[in-house]
Amino acid sequence: MSQATFSHKSICVLRLSSIGDITHMIPIIKSIQSYTPQTDITWIIGKTEYSLVKNISNVHFIVIDKKDFLSTFSTLIYLYKNFRFDALLNMQVSLRANIISLFIKAKIKIGFDKHNSKNLHGFFINTRINNSVRKHVRETFFGFLSKIGIEKRSNNADINIKYKINERLIKKKYIVFNPFTSSRNFNYREWDINNYKVIANYISKYYDINSVMVGGNTEYEMSQSRKLESDNSIINLVGKTDLQELYNILRGCELYIGPDSGTLHIASILNRPVIGLYATSNPDRTGPIDNMENIINKYPLALQKYHQMKIEEAKWGKRIRDPSAMKLINIDEVVIKINKILKS
């Protein structure tokens, strides 16, 4: 389908989570708005993720609270009774998202190609995107736009968050790190938290720059962050910011350091220098796609060490489920990247 034949007046986008993937959704939404401005966009999104992108103009959000079944069910009934779309972009293969799609009336329901499908995804759609084998997540998302005739892309990442400086960060330059990642079982993406103390001391000593530690408000993150509170060069903001405040903190930083997480991807869309720490997941699939220059990629080494595989032999998206894998990243490698960024 070519750009000229696009005729959908209303599109429903179904993508609930996660924060990292929501950042990849921003250019999708912006591209629809830029190249088919007459199209009405409805985005079905998770409650937490909505708090980051809620200021995007000319998008009707339908918010799903995954922790409140009665509220979700009521929202879905409202959706079913009151909306009908020209196209549904079912951009999530979770069973929850697939079930939600049953409440969405649309002429066409577009989903992932067979390679990226699971949880019976194919039963909930009537059209698939073209083959997207071994592509970055964001590139796969753009396959949905190609399917509805939008081939051009917008690089606009502005989500209309007013800039506000955190009062604790006015006096001095700072870098940001988030030691924490998704709480899913057997995730194993976190680097030893004590390594960040060494890094913070180095940056303070040689560059006179503070380090800001951020993270969520889970008991695990809060307790772990206290291990670094005695270091005067580290400002502990773990559990003390919402997503829009985090966005503004990242907006003003000199660089960001951390493993694969939503925070990393927010820093990347803000065009901050990013040192991504990857060993248990493939950055070619989930890395900061526009900011790959300074990532540390130990994934090929981890594949070889723990599974005796080369990348081309491994299933796309294969994870390394070993708690020692992130130890393949050493502090000296990170320091080299820091020097490269801060001396430039």
N, C-alpha and C positions, 0 to 999 in steps of 0.2 A: 504493500500500500504506500503510495507516495504522499508527500506533504500536501499536495494539492487536493487529494481526495478525502482529507480529514473532515469529518462532518459531525463528530460527536458533540452535542451541546452540554452533556452532563457526564462527568466521570466520577466514579467512586474508587478511591484508593484504600485498600485494606492492608495496612502495615502497623501492627501494634507496638512492636519493640524490635530490638533493644536500642539503647542510646546510640551505640556505634552505628547501627544500621539506619537509625533515624537521621543521623548526619548525612549518610549516603542518599537518603531520600530527598534532602533539600534541593539538590540540582534537578531532581526529577520533577518536583512541584514547580520550581522556577522555570524549567523548560516548557512545561505545559502552559504556564501563564504568559511566557514571552512569545511563544510561537502560535498559540491558539487562545488569545486573550478573551475570546467570546465564550470559552468553555467554563461551565460551573464545576468547581472541584469540591468534593466532599471527601474528607480524610478520616477514616476510622482508626483510632490510635489509642494506645494505653494511657492511663492516667498520669503515670510518672513521666513518660516521654512527652506528653502534651505540654507539660510545664516548661519544657525547653522551647518548643516551636509555636506556642500559642499566639505569639504576636504576628505571625506571618499574615499578611493582609489578603483578603479575597479568597480565603479558604474556609469552608464550613467544616468544623471539627465535630465529630461524634466520638465522645470519650468513653472508653471501656475501663471500668474498674475491675481488674481481674480478681481482686480479693473480695468483691461483693457480688455474689451470685444474683441476688434479687434485683439489685440495681442494673446489672448487666442484662438480665432477662427483660426487664422493663424497657431498657434502651433498645433492645433488639426488636421487641414488638412494635415500638414506636417507629423504628426504622422500616420495618416490613410494611406497616400500614400507610406510611406517609411519603415514601420515596420510590422512584423508579428511575434508573439510570440508563444511558445509552451503553455504557461500558463499565465493567468492574475490573480493576487491576488487582487481582488477588496475589499480593506480593509477599506472602508468608505461608510456609507449608506446615506450620504447627497444626495439631488437631483442633485446638481452640479456634484458630483463624479459619480453618476449613468449615467448622460448624457455624461460625458467625456468618460465613458467606451464604449459608442457606437462607438467611433472613434478608438478603440483598437481592432485590429485583433488578435485573439488568439484561439487555438484549444479548450482549456477549459477556462471557466471564473468562477473562484471560488469566492463565496461570503459568507456572514454570514449565520448562522442558522436562522430559522424562529423566534426564540425568540428575536434575536438581529436585526431583519430586520425592516425597515420602508422606507417610500418614494418609494414604489413599487420596492424595491431592488431586489426582486425575479424575476422580468421581465428582468433584465439586466445581469443575470448570468445563467449558466447551471449546476452548481454544488455547493453544500453548504458544509461548514465545519460541523463537528459533533456537537451535542448539547453542547452548552457552557453556560448553565443556571447558574446564580449566580457565575460567575467567575470574577476575576480581568481582566481589559482591556488587560493587557499584556498576560495573560494566554489565553484569547480568540484569540489574534493575533497568538500565537503559534499553534492554531488549524489549521491555514492555512498551516503551514509547515507540520503538520501531514498529511494533505490531499494530499500533493505532495511527501510524503515518507521520510521526514526529521524528525526524532524523537529525535536526539541529539541536544543539545543546547550549544551555545557559550556564555560565560560570559564576553567576551571582549567588553568593552564599549568605547574603544579608537576611537575618531573621528578625530584624526590627526590634532589637533589644537596646534600650537606651543605655549609653555608657555611663557608668557610675563607679568612681574609684573607691575601693575598700579603704577605710580610714587607717587600718593597720599597715597598709602597704604604700603609703604616700612618700615616706622619707627616703627610701632606698630602692635600687633596682632589685629584682628578684627573679628566680627561676621557680618553676612549679614541678612537683612530682606527685604522682598517685601510686602508692605501692600495691593497691588493691584492684582486684578484678571481679568478674561475676562469681557469685557464690555457688554456682552449679557444682555438683559432685565431680570429683576427679578432674578439675579444671587445670590445676597445676601451672598457671601462667605467672604466678607471682615470684619476683626476685627476692632474695633475702632482704628483709626490711633493714637490717643493720648496715647493708651496703650503702643505703641512702645517707646514712650518717657520715660515712667516709666521704661520699660525694659532696655533701653539704659543707663539710669542713674544708674540703679542697677549694670549692668555689668561694667560700668566705675568705679564706687565706690569700688566694692568688688573684681574686677579682673583686673582693669587697662587695659581694652580692649575697643577699639572703636567699634562703630556700623556703618555699611555702609547700607544706604537705596538705593535700586535700584527699577527700574520700567520703564515703557514705556514713550513715548513722547507725550501722549495725553494731552490736556489742563487740563482735570480733574486730571490726575496723577501729572502733574507739579504743579498745584495750591495747591493740597492737600499736596504735599511734603514740600511746603514752610512753612507749619504750624510747622514743626520740625526743620527748619534751624537755629533757635536761640540756639539750644542745641549744645554745643561745642563738645560733645562726638559723635555726629551723622554726618557722612560725606554723603552729599546728592549727589548721582550720578543718580537720577531719570532722564531719558531722555538723559543721557550723555554717554551711552554705546550701542554698537551693541551686537548681541548675542554671538559672539566669544569673545569679551571683557568681557561680563558678565560671560561666561564660565570660563575664567581665574581668574576673581575676586572670583568666588565661589570655584575654585580650591584651593585657598590659605586661605579660611576662617576657623575659629575655629568651627563654627556651623552656621546653617541656621534656621531662624524662619519665618513662614508665612502660609497663607491658601493655599488651593489647587490651584496651578498655574504652568505654565511651568517652572518658576524659581526653584520652589521646586523640580521638577523632574530632572532638570539639576543637582542641588546640590546632589540629591540622587544617580544619576549614577556616580558621582564623589566620592562617598562613604564618603561624609561629614556627620557629625551628623545632623539630620533634626528633628526639632520640628514642625510637621505639625498640623495646627489648623483646625479641622473638626467639623462642626455642621450641615451644610445644605446639605452635600453630604456624601456618604458612603465611608470611606477610604478602606474598603474591596474590593471595586470596582475600586477606582481611587487614592488610596493612594500610597506613595513611597514604592513599593512592597518589595524592599530589605532593607528597612530602617524604619520599622514600630515600632521599639521599643519605640521611644520617641514621637509618635504622641499623641495628645490630642483628644479623640474621644467622642464628645457629640452628635453624630448623633442618637444613640438609644434614648437618653433623649429627643432630639428635635422631633423625630417621635412620641414619647409618648405624649409630651406636645401639639404639634400643630395638630396632626392627630389621637391621641388616638390609635396608632398602635405599635405593636412589629415588629422587623426587619423581622421576618419570615412571617409576614402578608403583608408587603409592597412590591410593585413591585420593582424588582431589578433596581437600578438606580434612584429611586424616589428622587426628590429634595424637600427640605424644602423651600418654597417660602415665607419666613417671615423675614423682615429686623431685627427683634430682636433676631433671633436664635443664632447668633454668640456671643451674650452677655452671653450665657450659659458658655462660656470659661472665667475663671477669671485669673487675673494676677498672683495670688499666685501659681496656677497650673503650669503656664509657668516658674515661678522662680524655682520651685522644679525641673523641667526638666533641666533648665540651670545649676543648681548646680550639678546635677547628671553628666552632660556631662563635665563641665569645671573643676570639682574636680577629675575626673577620671584620 
